[in-house]
Amino acid sequence: MGLAAMAALTFAACTDKWDDHYVDSPLEGANQGTLWQAITQNGQLNNFARVVQACGYDKSLQSSQVFTVFAPTDASFTSAQADSVIALYNSEKAAGTRMAENRAIREFLQNHIARYTYSVAPSTQDSIVMMNGKYEVLTSSAFSGMPVLSGNKLYENGVLFTLGQPVRFYNNVFEYLRTDPDLDSLSALFYDSIYYRYQLDEEKSVAGDLVDGKTTYLDSVMVKYNELFWTLGQVNSEDSTYWMLAPTNSTWERLIEEYKPYFNYHDKVDLRDSLIRARSRMAIVEGTVFSMTTNPAAARHLLDPSVRVDSVRSTDAVSYNRRRYYWGNDTLHYYEYMNPFAQGGVFDGAQFVKCSNGYVLKTDNWNIDPRETFMREIVVEAENADYTVDETTTRKNTISVRVQQDNPFYSQVSNNRYLEVQSKNNLNPIINFEIPGVLSNVPYDIYLITVPAEAGDTLASEDNCKPIRFQAFRFWKDQDGSGIDVTKLTSTETPDAKYALGNFDGYIKDGATAADSANAHGRAHVVDTILIGSKVVFPTSSFGLDEAQVQIRIKNNMPLLPAQRRRYTNNLRIDCIVLKPRPDAINRDEE
């Protein structure tokens, strides 16, 4: 039976409300005395009893609260082991550690004590939630794999079992990070007070009076909260199963040095240094957590390597039908990795460390290509983009055109929509597109995709169906924050040569060969993909910023001579602008 199924049985069987943990009279049919009395009177539980008393749990075990205790006997839990647990308790208490986080309590005592009463029958196989939140399996002969020597001993406030071995404590994925010195860098991120802190649980706290308009609390219940759990996955949850790919310290430092140049924000960006630090670290960890609910084949493969695993999806991946919404193209599969167990796959070479809710995959081999995570294609759909037009040369009201299903160009145009930018007074129209999410120091190939007039109207006139002739420019913020404000740029600000991407002539001469036609830009009668910039590098980043810091300008460029002007259309029909990263073109020697 799977962990989730067994957990469901437990909760179905244990429907008592919180108040039912407390009783005013002894349990019916119980032996005389409390659990604490039973433990102290059992000559085989002396060492366990010493730990209980030293940690102050003797008071709980003789109170009206109801528990089930799984106590290891002295034969397996020695006096020296008890001394070690007591010493750990005292040292953590002296250091000011919260009682709920004292390792002696959490990893030993609460690992052997559960709330509620449990008993076993010959066919029992139950999953029990311990006081520390861990799930352990109880059968008639074993508890958490440890032999049950005696059980079903009912006392006034609970049930006592004795065990042939102490229960082994396993950290969950989140807890493990702090125990492994090879993962100090990753742990420092997850336990950073920026993300990880205690906060008030209002539902569990007892509210008092309003003071100055704010609720006071008679009993405040504080719970751990980590923002990264909501971003990456609930890796602290005991009732879920996660794998987490964890880079060792040396790998972490190498990746930080590699990724920092991609997040070079200009000097006027608020909290610039903190943003660079946060983004370069999140670039490593996003896409490293995997839910086994989403990836059941991977979990089966671990037990049976013959199980085929074609891909794994991290918690940051999106389903196929959401890819276009998130990434601009449904063929893009960021945070989803192919052949993960094969040579060079994301799990290749990782050491699997067992945790209470899955595995930490500790690795020196980082096989995640940044193009599979944060170094993404930027797809700007023209009809949905933030843009401005030059109202002296361009009609203010641009037109979003839908390609109908019976049109020959249906499915050739992204989202089956494009933007038509029309000339005003027969002048050259100009449109300025804001480009979000650009990384610094990454070479991009920049493409403009144009659409023929027939995509919107199969009966379009020949004048409208002519090719286009245009210029393209790029604008950005320099390191000191200077540069053109992309939200206010107009054609009165004439770009100089450093902004130019190039001039593009889409006219196809009479008698042109097929090869000539294939190499022409902005062609008539086809959806055309035009490379308007090769290995273009921006010095500063806008990744994750609310406002774009980069702009692409497209300016129609009709010839002056009337005879030449007749060869072109002076309207722009734009499907999208695409920036494709080219990390292979990065010159590392210059960094």
Residue pairs with C-beta under 8 A, 6 or more apart in sequence:
1 9
1 125
3 127
3 135
3 239
3 241
4 239
6 125
6 126
6 127
6 135
6 137
7 127
7 129
7 135
7 239
9 126
9 127
10 126
10 127
10 128
10 129
13 126
14 116
16 116
20 66
21 65
21 66
21 115
21 116
22 64
22 65
22 66
23 64
23 66
23 157
24 64
26 156
26 157
27 66
27 117
27 154
27 155
27 156
27 157
27 158
29 154
30 154
30 155
30 156
31 38
31 153
31 154
31 155
31 156
32 155
32 156
33 41
33 155
33 156
34 61
34 62
34 63
34 155
34 156
34 157
35 61
35 62
35 67
35 69
35 155
35 156
35 157
35 158
35 160
36 52
36 58
36 61
36 62
37 62
37 155
38 153
38 155
38 160
39 45
39 48
39 49
39 52
39 61
39 69
39 71
39 160
40 49
42 71
42 162
44 73
44 74
44 75
44 162
45 71
45 73
45 74
45 162
46 74
47 74
47 77
47 78
47 79
47 81
47 82
48 71
48 72
48 73
48 74
48 77
48 82
48 112
50 82
50 86
51 82
51 85
51 86
51 89
51 104
51 108
51 109
52 58
52 61
52 109
54 86
54 89
54 90
55 86
55 89
55 102
55 104
55 105
55 109
57 105
57 109
57 113
60 67
61 67
61 69
61 157
61 158
62 157
63 157
64 157
65 115
65 157
66 115
66 116
66 117
66 157
66 158
67 113
67 114
67 115
67 116
67 117
67 157
67 158
67 159
68 113
68 114
68 115
68 116
68 117
68 118
68 128
68 158
68 159
68 160
68 161
69 112
69 113
69 158
69 159
69 160
69 161
70 112
70 113
70 114
70 143
70 144
70 146
70 161
70 162
70 163
70 167
71 112
71 160
71 161
71 162
71 163
72 112
72 146
72 162
72 163
72 164
72 165
72 166
72 167
73 149
73 162
73 163
73 164
75 164
76 163
76 164
76 165
76 166
77 166
81 166
85 104
85 108
86 104
88 103
88 104
89 102
89 104
89 105
92 101
92 102
92 103
92 104
93 99
93 102
97 103
99 105
100 106
106 132
107 132
107 169
108 166
108 169
109 131
110 130
110 131
110 132
111 130
111 132
111 134
111 167
111 169
112 130
112 166
112 167
113 130
113 131
114 128
114 129
114 130
114 131
115 129
115 131
117 154
117 158
117 159
118 126
118 128
118 138
118 159
119 151
119 152
119 154
119 159
120 126
120 138
120 139
120 140
120 148
120 151
120 152
121 140
122 140
123 140
124 138
124 139
124 140
125 137
125 138
125 139
126 137
126 138
126 139
127 135
127 136
127 137
127 138
128 135
128 136
128 137
128 138
129 135
129 238
130 136
133 238
134 169
134 170
134 238
134 356
135 238
135 239
135 356
136 143
136 144
136 167
137 143
137 144
137 145
138 144
139 148
140 148
140 151
141 147
141 148
142 148
143 161
143 163
143 167
144 167
144 168
146 163
146 164
146 165
146 166
146 167
147 163
147 164
147 165
148 161
148 162
148 163
148 164
149 162
149 163
149 164
150 160
150 161
150 162
151 159
151 160
151 161
151 162
152 159
152 161
153 159
153 160
153 161
170 354
170 355
170 356
171 179
171 355
171 356
172 235
172 236
172 237
172 238
172 355
172 356
172 357
172 358
173 235
173 236
173 242
173 243
173 244
173 355
173 357
173 358
173 359
173 360
174 190
174 226
174 229
174 235
174 236
175 236
175 355
176 353
176 355
176 360
177 183
177 186
177 187
177 190
177 191
177 246
177 360
178 187
178 190
178 191
180 187
180 353
180 360
180 362
182 248
182 249
182 362
183 246
183 248
183 249
183 360
183 362
184 249
185 247
185 249
185 252
185 253
186 246
186 247
186 252
186 285
189 195
189 228
189 281
189 285
190 196
190 226
190 228
195 226
195 227
195 228
196 224
196 225
196 226
196 227
196 228
197 224
197 225
197 226
198 222
198 223
198 224
198 225
199 222
199 223
199 225
200 217
200 220
200 221
200 222
200 223
201 221
201 222
201 223
202 215
204 221
204 223
205 217
205 219
205 220
205 221
206 217
206 218
206 219
207 215
207 216
207 217
207 218
208 215
208 216
208 217
208 218
209 216
210 216
224 236
226 236
228 285
229 235
229 236
231 282
231 286
232 285
232 286
232 288
232 289
232 315
232 316
233 242
233 244
233 289
233 291
233 315
234 240
234 242
235 242
235 244
235 289
235 357
235 358
236 357
237 357
238 356
238 357
239 357
240 291
240 293
240 357
240 358
241 291
241 292
241 293
241 299
241 357
241 358
242 289
242 290
242 291
242 292
242 357
242 358
243 289
243 290
243 292
243 295
243 298
243 358
243 359
243 360
243 361
244 288
244 289
244 290
244 358
244 359
244 360
244 361
245 288
245 289
245 290
245 346
245 347
245 350
245 361
245 363
245 368
246 288
246 360
246 361
246 362
246 363
247 255
247 284
247 363
247 364
247 366
248 362
248 363
248 364
250 364
251 363
251 364
251 365
251 366
252 284
254 366
255 283
255 284
255 366
256 280
256 281
256 284
259 280
259 283
259 284
259 370
260 276
260 280
261 440
261 441
261 591
262 280
262 283
262 370
262 374
262 375
262 439
262 440
262 441
262 442
262 541
262 543
263 275
263 276
263 279
263 280
263 283
263 439
263 440
263 541
263 543
264 276
264 440
264 441
264 479
264 539
264 540
264 541
265 272
265 275
265 276
265 440
265 540
265 541
265 542
265 545
266 272
266 477
266 478
266 479
266 480
266 481
266 540
266 549
267 479
267 480
267 481
268 477
268 480
268 481
269 275
269 481
269 545
275 544
279 543
279 544
283 370
283 373
283 374
286 314
286 316
286 335
286 373
286 374
287 314
287 316
287 317
287 334
287 335
287 368
287 372
287 373
288 314
288 368
289 314
289 315
289 316
290 298
290 312
290 313
290 314
290 315
291 315
292 298
292 299
292 358
294 313
294 315
295 309
295 312
295 313
297 307
297 308
297 309
298 309
298 312
298 340
300 307
301 307
301 308
301 309
301 341
302 352
302 359
305 341
309 339
309 340
309 341
310 338
310 339
311 333
311 336
311 337
311 338
311 339
311 340
312 336
312 337
312 340
312 346
312 347
313 335
313 336
314 335
314 336
314 337
315 335
316 334
316 335
316 373
317 333
317 334
317 335
317 336
318 325
318 326
318 327
318 334
318 335
320 330
321 330
323 329
323 330
323 331
323 332
323 333
324 330
324 415
327 334
327 376
327 377
327 379
328 377
328 378
328 379
328 380
328 381
328 414
328 576
328 578
329 377
329 379
329 414
332 376
332 377
334 372
334 373
334 376
335 372
335 373
336 372
337 345
337 346
337 368
337 372
338 345
339 345
340 346
340 347
340 348
341 347
341 348
342 348
344 367
345 367
346 367
346 368
347 361
348 365
348 367
349 363
349 364
349 365
349 367
350 361
350 362
350 363
350 365
351 361
351 362
351 363
352 359
352 360
352 361
353 359
353 360
353 361
353 362
370 583
371 581
371 583
374 439
374 543
375 439
375 442
375 581
375 583
376 437
376 581
377 578
377 579
377 580
377 581
378 435
378 436
378 437
378 438
378 444
378 578
378 579
379 414
379 576
379 577
379 578
380 433
380 434
380 435
380 436
380 552
380 576
380 577
380 578
381 414
381 415
381 417
381 575
381 576
382 418
382 419
382 433
382 574
382 575
382 576
382 577
383 400
383 401
383 415
383 417
383 418
383 419
385 419
385 433
385 434
385 577
386 433
386 434
386 487
386 548
387 398
387 431
387 432
387 433
387 434
388 431
388 432
388 487
388 488
388 489
388 490
389 395
389 396
389 398
389 421
389 429
389 430
389 431
389 432
390 429
390 430
390 431
390 432
390 490
390 491
391 424
392 424
392 427
392 491
393 423
393 424
393 425
393 427
393 428
393 429
393 430
393 491
394 421
394 422
394 423
394 424
394 427
394 429
394 430
394 431
395 421
395 422
395 423
395 424
395 429
398 419
398 420
398 421
398 422
398 431
399 419
399 420
399 422
400 417
400 418
400 419
400 420
401 417
401 418
401 419
401 420
401 455
401 456
401 573
402 416
402 417
402 456
403 409
403 410
403 412
403 413
403 416
403 417
403 418
403 455
403 456
404 410
407 454
407 455
407 458
408 454
408 458
409 451
409 452
409 454
409 455
409 527
410 416
412 455
412 527
413 451
413 455
413 527
413 575
414 449
414 575
414 576
418 451
418 455
418 456
418 573
418 574
418 575
419 572
419 573
419 574
419 575
420 456
420 571
420 572
420 573
421 429
421 431
421 571
421 572
421 573
421 574
422 429
422 571
423 429
423 556
423 570
423 571
426 570
427 570
428 555
428 556
428 557
428 558
428 570
429 555
429 556
429 570
429 571
429 572
430 491
430 553
430 554
430 555
430 556
431 553
431 554
431 572
431 574
432 486
432 489
432 551
432 552
432 553
433 551
433 552
433 553
433 554
433 577
434 486
434 487
434 548
434 550
434 551
435 542
435 548
435 550
435 551
435 552
435 577
435 579
436 542
436 545
436 548
437 542
437 543
437 544
438 444
438 476
438 538
438 541
438 542
438 543
438 548
438 549
438 550
438 579
439 538
439 541
439 543
439 581
440 537
440 538
440 539
440 540
440 541
441 537
441 538
441 539
441 586
441 591
442 537
442 538
442 581
442 582
442 583
442 586
443 535
443 536
443 537
443 581
443 582
443 583
443 585
443 586
444 533
444 535
444 536
444 537
444 538
444 579
444 580
444 581
444 582
445 531
445 533
445 534
445 535
445 536
445 579
445 580
445 582
446 472
446 474
446 501
446 531
446 532
446 533
446 534
446 536
446 552
446 577
446 578
446 579
446 580
447 529
447 530
447 531
447 532
447 577
447 578
447 579
447 580
448 472
448 529
448 530
448 532
448 552
448 554
448 574
448 577
449 527
449 528
449 529
449 530
449 574
449 575
449 576
449 577
449 578
450 468
450 506
450 522
450 527
450 528
450 530
450 572
450 573
450 574
450 575
451 527
451 573
451 574
451 575
452 465
452 524
452 525
452 526
452 527
452 573
453 460
453 464
453 465
453 569
453 571
453 573
454 460
454 465
454 525
455 527
455 573
456 573
457 464
463 569
464 569
464 571
465 524
465 525
465 569
466 524
466 567
466 568
466 569
467 506
467 507
467 508
467 520
467 522
467 523
467 524
467 567
467 568
467 569
468 506
468 522
468 556
468 568
468 569
468 571
468 572
469 504
469 505
469 506
469 507
469 522
469 556
469 557
469 558
469 559
469 568
470 503
470 504
470 506
470 522
470 554
470 555
470 556
470 557
470 572
471 500
471 501
471 502
471 503
471 504
471 554
471 555
471 557
472 500
472 501
472 502
472 504
472 532
472 533
472 552
472 553
472 554
472 555
473 495
473 499
473 500
473 501
473 552
473 553
473 555
474 499
474 501
474 533
474 536
474 538
474 550
474 551
474 552
474 553
475 483
475 484
475 486
475 489
475 495
475 499
475 550
475 551
475 552
475 553
476 483
476 538
476 539
476 540
476 549
476 550
476 551
477 483
477 540
477 542
477 549
477 550
478 539
478 540
479 539
479 540
483 549
484 493
484 551
486 548
486 549
486 550
486 551
487 547
489 551
489 553
491 555
495 553
499 553
501 532
501 533
501 536
501 552
502 532
502 533
503 557
504 521
504 522
504 530
504 532
505 520
505 521
505 522
506 520
506 521
506 522
506 523
506 524
506 528
506 568
507 520
507 567
507 568
508 516
508 517
508 520
508 523
508 524
509 516
512 520
517 523
521 528
521 530
522 528
522 530
527 575
532 552
535 582
535 585
538 550
540 549
541 549
542 548
542 549
542 550
552 577
554 572
554 574
556 570
556 571
556 572
558 565
558 568
558 570
559 565
559 567
559 568
